[in-house]
Amino acid sequence: WGTAMDGHAFVLNQQDARTLRLTDLGETPEACRLPINITSQSIVPDVQLISNLAETPFELDGRRYASVESFWQGLKFPSESKREELAMLSGQEARQAGFDAIEADSFVYDSQTVRTGTFDHWQLMKRACFAKFTQHEPAKHALLRTGQRPITHRMRKDSRTIPGVIMAEIWMQIRSKLNAATQKAT
C-alpha cells in the first residue's frame, strides 16, 4: 500500500477516540495545487510545449510564426523583412536574435504605435499566445493538462518588457478561456 500511495497527499481524520482514518487526496502536486514553473528548460515535455520558446507554429494577423518567442522578438525590429526573418525561428535562436535589436520605448505593429512594456504590449503577447494554443493542438492539450494548478514563469533573469508574473497570468487566463469553451462544447 505504501508503495502504491507514495507521492500522495492525505488528510488525517479522527473517527472516534481510538480510530484515525486517512483520506487520500490524490497525487501531491495536484492535490496541493503546487505551482508549475513554465520554462523551456523543464524536463517535462508538456511544460516545454507551453513555453514561449517552443516550436509551436501559429498564424496571427495574416503572418506565420514558428513560436511565440519569434513573434515577441520580432516586435523589437522596425524592419518588416527582419520581422519575417525572425518569424521562422524558435527556441534559444529566436530569443538570441532579439539581442541584436536597438532598445526602443515603442514599436509599430499593424500601423499602431505601442509603448514597450505596457498593458498594450502585453495584450499583443496574449493574442499571440491565444493563437498558439488554439492553433497548435499539442500545446493546447499540454496547457489544459495543468488542471487548476497555479502557473509561474520564473527565470534567472526576468524580462523587463513582460515580467514572468504577467506571462504566467496570460497562460492561466487562456487556460480558463479554453476550459470554458471545452465545457460549453460538451
C-alpha positions, 0 to 999 in steps of 0.5 A: 500500500505504501508503495502504491500511495507514495507521492500522495497527499492525505488528510488525517481524520479522527473517527472516534477516540481510538480510530484515525482514518486517512483520506487520500487526496490524490497525487501531491502536486495536484492535490496541493495545487503546487505551482508549475514553473513554465520554462523551456528548460523543464524536463517535462515535455508538456511544460516545454510545449507551453513555453514561449520558446517552443516550436509551436507554429501559429498564424496571427494577423495574416503572418506565420510564426514558428513560436511565440518567442519569434513573434515577441522578438520580432516586435523589437525590429522596425524592419518588416523583412527582419520581422519575417526573418525572425518569424521562422525561428524558435527556441534559444535562436529566436530569443538570441536574435532579439539581442541584436535589436536597438532598445526602443520605448515603442514599436509599430505593429499593424500601423499602431504605435505601442509603448514597450512594456505596457498593458498594450504590449502585453495584450499583443503577447496574449493574442499571440499566445491565444493563437498558439494554443488554439492553433497548435493542438499539442500545446493546447492539450499540454496547457489544459493538462495543468488542471487548476494548478497555479502557473509561474514563469520564473527565470534567472533573469526576468524580462523587463518588457513582460515580467514572468508574473504577467506571462504566467497570468496570460497562460492561466487566463487562456487556460480558463478561456479554453476550459470554458469553451471545452465545457460549453462544447460538451 
